[in-house]
Amino acid sequence: MSKRTDAYATNYITTATPTQVKIGPGVLKRIVINKPVSTGTISIVDNISGTTVTHGIITSTADLKPCYIDFDARFSLGLRIITTQAQDITVVYE
């Protein structure tokens, strides 16, 4: 049996709060929007504190369907996700 080398970690977020997903360097693989909300944002920050957006902001709309967004973006200080409304998302990273 061969060892899998393509597995990623996940963090399931359902609250409107800053979430420190990882401390230290890594890669944001994707964000899965499991149950879209009619309004709200998902901010992606390369840091272990603060709210300065470095990788982008995803803005929800009433017509958004469940989807995922691939990033394949490196971060150096840490991965912090800030949601402005209770959301149902999964962050995939390594």
Secondary structure, DSSP 8 states (H G I E B T S, - for coil): --------EEEEE-SSSEEEEEESSEEEEEEEEEE--SS-EEEEEESSSS---SSEEEE--TT--SEEEEEEEEESSEEEEEESS--EEEEEE-
